[in-house]
Amino acid sequence: MLDLVGLSDKAQAFPSQLSGGQKQRVGIARALAARPNYLLSDEATSALDPETTDSILALLRSINKQLGLTIVLITHELNVVKSICDHAALLSGGKVLESGAISQLLADPQSLLGKALMPDCGLPEAVPNPLLPVAELTFYDTLLASPVLSSLAQQHGVGVTLFGGGVESIAGQRVGRLRVGFQPPTGGVDLSEVMLFLNQRGVKAEWV
């Protein structure tokens, strides 16, 4: 058991000789000793520094894979959810407001959890150029290397101005967000066609 939780060299150590992260590992080992069907982790990383948090999350992932054990995490830290969870549920006042697979929640950025889990990517709060129609684009793994915006510019003659964006890994899936401005050609273009073009190619597009 000590080998499993990475404490084989601490078998003879007293509690006062253990760090916060090591004490968490002891707690995990004690829970696993009962051979549970589920492991409940209640705010296991709330008092830990970022490096120790990463090591505990890596341990939980390892336990999940090695033992095939379902792990239920209770946390207020969204970064923990993004890092390790396959499913998530939002609780408030003792009620489940929303739940689902992370992939499904991310596919619906209008959901409460979907919005919370979306990467910030340093998007500007204000629209840099109020004269341009501005949209927020969300895209996923399969589209990261696709020249969607280039295709849009070629097919519709629309100029695209990038205001900010980035990519983040969430539950093993890379998710990207961009904030862009569209400059219609001189003859004009129906911007609803632009949004339809993007949505048909798997890009979630919303006006800002």
C-alpha positions, 0 to 999 in steps of 0.5 A: 500500500505504501508503494502504491501511494509513494510512501515506501520510504516513510514506513517508519516516519512519525506524523510530525515528520511528514509534509502536508502532501505526504499526510494526504497520501497517508489518508488515501492509503488508509481509505484504500486499505478497506478495499472500497468500491469508491474513493471519496476525496473531499477537498483533498488539495485545498490546502496544498501548494500547486506542485503538491496539488499536481502530485496528489492529482497524479496519484489519484489518476494512477489509482484510478487506472491501476485499481479501476476505482471510481473516484468522487472528488468534492472541490471548489477548485475548477483547475482540479476538475479540468485536470482530472475529472471525466464527469462533473456536477454542480451542486448548490443548496444541496441540489444538483443544478447540472451534471454531465461528461466534461466533453458534453459540458464543453460542447455547450458553452452556455451551460453553467459548468460549460462556462466555468470550465472554458479556458480564459485564454487571456481574452480581452474583457472589452471589445478592442474595436467596436466598429467590427462585429466581434465573435467568440469562437470555441474549438476542440482537438480535431480542429486545432490544425484546421485552417477554418478562418483561412477558408472563411476568408477565401470563400466569403471574402471576410477579413478576420482580426484576432483580438486574443485567444489560446488553448488549454488542456481540459480532462485530456481534451484540448480546447481553444478560444478566440475572440475575433472581429469580422470585416465584411467585403465592400459588397457586404455579406450576410454575417449569419452565413459566416456563423453558419459556416463556422458552426457547420465545421464544428466551431462554436461561434457566438457574437459578443 
